[in-house]
Amino acid sequence: MNQNRSVIYIAIGVGAVIIALVLIFTGILPGRKESLPEPVALEFWGIRDEDDVWRDIIQNFQNENRPITINYQRFDEATYEEILVNRIAEGRGPDIFMLKNEWIAKHRDKTVPLPKEFFNYSTVIFKNTFVDAAVSDLVTPEGDITGVPLFMDSLLLFYNKDMANAAAIAEVPRTWDDVLEQARRLTKVTSSGDIERSGFALGRAQNVEHSFEILSALFLQQQGIAFDRQTKRIALGDRARDALAFYTSFADPRSRNFSWTGRMPNSIDAFAEERVAMVIGFARDLKRLRAKNPHLAIGVAALPQLKDARTPVTYGGYLFLAVSKLSPNAVRAWQFILASTAPEEALRYAQNAALPPARRDIIALGAPQDEFDPSYRQTLFAKNWQVPDERSVRGLFQESIESVSSGVAEPTQAINRLQQRLQQLLP
């Protein structure tokens, strides 16, 4: 009898121990520590944006995703591309990096596209969310999403309000014909033929900032450039010649449009110094202009268009976030990109960076200040074209402009040579 009782007590004790271990193991009773996800540190490289642009965006993401930390590092834009390419070639580099839209064709093979199956995110959603220029660049023919745009900054016309008022110019120029008429009224030429004050900064490449983008915009407005992605053929026709002739006419002393010379300073600097009445720039140039001259009366208008143009066109540039093909944490990296470009954080970025957004829903909210209204409206019809190699193409455009403005070549010759050289750059 006593032996039977002992067996029963032992069985009960063993059973109690087993039950306790099960309860501890499952976490019902204390005694077992929950295993936490492994910490992940993502390296994030960028250009232009100071740390304070990203500080809150990164902190908000880290608060919601405790195991993940984001380390942002800003680089000098002049050396960034070379450093990035070299690090990736060495098998290192960041998990997340910014790229310019002009770098897409050259560096797409260094990225890993969005793993849509992990995020329930489709190409249709992307196309409905972002502006057309970014969509056409970042979505491949196969439907892969290369990256996500941070903003869409398009060419604008800046004009000096005080100079316009003094010349009794009441209306903002809306067409190139308007620009020509107002530039003639605003340009002051000395008796010796030197320009004392320029009405409009255009005509050269060496001292006209954004000359590549401006001439590209004129090509696109004139429908003078065609690039077939399938055949990889580029065509510059008679309209491209007309656009180049128009551009360079402002540096031709024989032209009625003459208002700029190679002796003038950089166009944006000249505008800040009130040596030119009108200049073309991007929204990101406004901060620089105000820093150089806080008292400058800046007027901001949409890029002028061809008279009777059915559809407005301007050149749009942007930075986008992409994930390195070498990243061991590609899904986590894409998680950060999607979170940081969601509506709330995209709005925060637009405010912090003072740049027009690339998201349609943020654009629909309207510009936070009147001077940003033209850039917000233009994002929807901004265009660009995929250059094979930005540095080389910029050099070719500048060479073409300077060859005509200096009298070395006629516009037709310059365009023919430009087309040949561009075609040679294509793979």
Secondary structure as GFF3:
##gff-version 3
##sequence-region A 1 427
A	DSSP	alpha_helix	2	25	.	.	.	ID=ss1
A	DSSP	beta_strand	40	47	.	.	.	ID=ss2
A	DSSP	alpha_helix	51	64	.	.	.	ID=ss3
A	DSSP	beta_strand	68	75	.	.	.	ID=ss4
A	DSSP	alpha_helix	77	89	.	.	.	ID=ss5
A	DSSP	beta_strand	96	100	.	.	.	ID=ss6
A	DSSP	three_ten_helix	101	103	.	.	.	ID=ss7
A	DSSP	alpha_helix	104	107	.	.	.	ID=ss8
A	DSSP	three_ten_helix	108	110	.	.	.	ID=ss9
A	DSSP	alpha_helix	116	119	.	.	.	ID=ss10
A	DSSP	alpha_helix	123	129	.	.	.	ID=ss11
A	DSSP	alpha_helix	132	138	.	.	.	ID=ss12
A	DSSP	beta_strand	148	149	.	.	.	ID=ss13
A	DSSP	beta_strand	153	154	.	.	.	ID=ss14
A	DSSP	beta_strand	156	160	.	.	.	ID=ss15
A	DSSP	alpha_helix	161	166	.	.	.	ID=ss16
A	DSSP	alpha_helix	176	186	.	.	.	ID=ss17
A	DSSP	beta_strand	188	189	.	.	.	ID=ss18
A	DSSP	beta_strand	195	197	.	.	.	ID=ss19
A	DSSP	alpha_helix	211	222	.	.	.	ID=ss20
A	DSSP	beta_strand	225	228	.	.	.	ID=ss21
A	DSSP	beta_strand	233	236	.	.	.	ID=ss22
A	DSSP	alpha_helix	238	249	.	.	.	ID=ss23
A	DSSP	alpha_helix	267	272	.	.	.	ID=ss24
A	DSSP	beta_strand	278	281	.	.	.	ID=ss25
A	DSSP	alpha_helix	285	292	.	.	.	ID=ss26
A	DSSP	beta_strand	298	302	.	.	.	ID=ss27
A	DSSP	beta_strand	314	317	.	.	.	ID=ss28
A	DSSP	beta_strand	319	323	.	.	.	ID=ss29
A	DSSP	alpha_helix	330	340	.	.	.	ID=ss30
A	DSSP	alpha_helix	343	353	.	.	.	ID=ss31
A	DSSP	alpha_helix	360	363	.	.	.	ID=ss32
A	DSSP	three_ten_helix	370	372	.	.	.	ID=ss33
A	DSSP	alpha_helix	373	378	.	.	.	ID=ss34
A	DSSP	beta_strand	382	383	.	.	.	ID=ss35
A	DSSP	alpha_helix	390	405	.	.	.	ID=ss36
A	DSSP	alpha_helix	411	425	.	.	.	ID=ss37
###
